[in-house]
Amino acid sequence: MYEKLGLFINGNLISADDRHTQPITNPATGEILAYLPHASLKDLDSALEAAHLAFQSWKNSSPMVRSSILRKVAQLTRDQSRDIAHNLTLDQGKPLAESLSEVISCADHADWHAEECRRIYGRVILPRQPDIRQLVIREPVGVCVAFSPWNFPYNQAIRKITAAIASGCTIILKGPEDSPSAVMAIARLFQEAGLPPGVLNIVWGNPPQISDYLIRSPLVRKVSFTGSVQVGKQIAALAGAHMKRITMELGGHSPVLVFDDADVERAAKMLARFKVRNAGQVCISPTRFYVQKNVYDKFLAIFVDTLAKIKVGNGLDANVDMGPLAHERRVEMMGRFVENARKVGGAVVLGGDAISGKGFFFSPTVVTGLPDTAMLMQEEPFGPIAPIVSFNEMDEVIKRANSLPFGLASYVFTNNLKTATHVSNALEAGLVNINHFGSALPETPFGGIKDSGIGSEGGLETFDGYLTTKFISQA
């Protein structure tokens, strides 16, 4: 059964009543699954008040209590993973196997935060005089507001929620209206695990209105956002105007550097499959492919052959490798990328078209012969399109890879240790993956540089945005 939708404020599930609602659509079929209520300004005030009041006690809660609740959420996530994943595929579209993997991995995030919240330590600083005591302590920042995206609705929401709760903060999360079931499941699981009312609150509605209202509130002390660069800059500006600390995980345009000493067959097959994960709607999806000239033809042939065998369809059907795009507008956007590629002299060697019939499907696409000024080489496609170009020398490709204002993920394939070390040091990216895909684990920091964001989620760094530092000097 599809997850019951509503606002979640102060431990209560609030139904539509006379609120404005929006239909939730299955992107594979066009079927309306349910209707999602939007929060009124009165609802937002209720969420702010609930979070503020809950913080007065939650900030003093034992880390053992926080740990126990997070552990329960992890176990409940595993126990209910199949139902949650089924609903995630219904409203987001990705294949069921990918949805299940996302949900189960989120149990690891809850477990990791459960363990690490018991280790939020301060320190003692040796004084210059023997009768002075100097301490540094870490304290929860207060009420947090978070905005999570539609492409990984369970994963992106629980990263923010677990970090805030583990730190002793309370949180109001505006989830993705297009794929809300996973976030509603998270709220339900935390309630089942015994989280006190008001510590976690979920609202939905008009993004600019909600972000403006919540960030301006004097009760809010921290903002976390995952989404586009354009919107992220607007939210960061608003938060900065009110001196709110921020964590921003924004868009990227991930370069892939394949050198001629790499295992080309392995790299091409891995990258082709990774490219169509979630139909390419992944912030760390490989999106600019630079292949050294001597192995370019071999890489291209294997990559195209692998993509040509990808089965596209409804994510609930058996053996489907790639589901639909999340929105009809994403299909139109893919068409614009292909149109521009052809206009500037690129060759579409695979795909290039929307797939007819129900749903928002676009065929896996490979484009070659593009100049670096092409739209596909300048803007993140966020879809199943792979531009593949060649390069000659190492310094040349590093310069091209670093030429954009983005700096989230990057990928390097080489069997030369010297090359791997030099390139990993030279790439301007928050995440560098060499010969595999090793990002986004709970224990590792995840974040970008330049226009791709500020701060990190995951790893020990995840707590930095949710804790203040207090120095105590006592005579």
BELSUL-V851326 format. One record per run of one state. SS is the DSSP state (helix for helix, strand for strand, loop for the rest). FROM is the first residue (numbers start at 1). LEN is the number of residues. If there is no record, write none. Layout:
BEGIN
<<SS	FROM	LEN> <SS	FROM	LEN>>
END
This chain:
BEGIN
<<loop	1	6> <strand	7	3> <loop	10	2> <strand	12	3> <loop	15	6> <strand	21	5> <loop	26	6> <strand	32	6> <loop	38	3> <helix	41	18> <loop	59	4> <helix	63	17> <loop	80	1> <helix	81	12> <loop	93	3> <helix	96	24> <loop	120	3> <strand	123	3> <loop	126	7> <strand	133	8> <loop	141	2> <strand	143	5> <loop	148	5> <helix	153	15> <loop	168	2> <strand	170	5> <loop	175	6> <helix	181	12> <loop	193	7> <strand	200	4> <loop	204	3> <helix	207	10> <loop	217	3> <strand	220	7> <loop	227	2> <helix	229	13> <loop	242	3> <strand	245	5> <loop	250	4> <strand	254	5> <loop	259	5> <helix	264	12> <loop	276	1> <helix	277	4> <loop	281	5> <strand	286	7> <helix	293	16> <loop	309	3> <strand	312	1> <loop	313	9> <strand	322	1> <loop	323	5> <helix	328	16> <loop	344	3> <strand	347	4> <loop	351	3> <strand	354	1> <loop	355	7> <strand	362	1> <loop	363	2> <strand	365	4> <loop	369	6> <helix	375	4> <loop	379	6> <strand	385	7> <loop	392	2> <helix	394	8> <loop	402	7> <strand	409	5> <loop	414	3> <helix	417	10> <loop	427	4> <strand	431	4> <loop	435	11> <strand	446	1> <loop	447	3> <helix	450	3> <strand	453	2> <loop	455	2> <strand	457	1> <loop	458	2> <helix	460	7> <strand	467	8> <loop	475	1>>
END
